Amino acid sequence: MRLHSIELEDEKKDKFVEDVKSAIKQGWYIHICKGDRIIIIFKDRSFEFAEHEKDRINEAQKYGESIGIHPAQLPSENLIRNPFG
């Protein structure tokens, strides 16, 4: 596993998300965090939610499993507090 850190201006976030959705390999994901919010970006789909939105977290996890990502490798609410963990 390889982790990278980037800084992204708020006004460039939407374009970044769209670019990643079209470029990322199937079965992988990227996450970006700011404050208590996170965006999980998969091939052709993304999920944005806050730490307390358990239903959205579960939706992203189920989607990740449906495209072949092992459950242990999927994002959780802990990722928001510790994006590199």
URRAGI-V123477 format. One record per pair of residues at least 4 apart in sequence whose ideal C-beta (glycine too) atoms are under 6 Angstrom apart, sorted by sequence separation. I is the first residue (numbers start at 0). GAP is how many residues later the second one is. D is the distance in whole Angstrom. If there is no record, write none. Layout:
I	GAP	D
I	GAP	D
This chain:
7	4	6
11	4	6
18	4	6
19	4	5
23	4	5
48	4	4
68	4	6
74	4	5
77	4	6
78	4	6
7	5	6
32	5	5
40	5	5
63	5	4
68	5	6
64	6	6
30	7	6
31	7	5
38	7	6
39	7	5
48	7	4
7	8	6
30	9	5
38	9	5
19	10	6
63	10	4
28	11	6
29	11	5
28	13	5
36	13	5
46	13	4
60	13	5
35	14	5
35	15	5
25	17	5
23	19	5
20	20	6
39	20	5
56	20	6
19	21	5
20	23	6
16	24	6
20	25	6
50	26	5
16	29	5
50	29	5
39	35	5
26	40	6
26	41	5
26	42	6
37	42	5
30	44	6
32	47	6
32	50	5
2	81	5
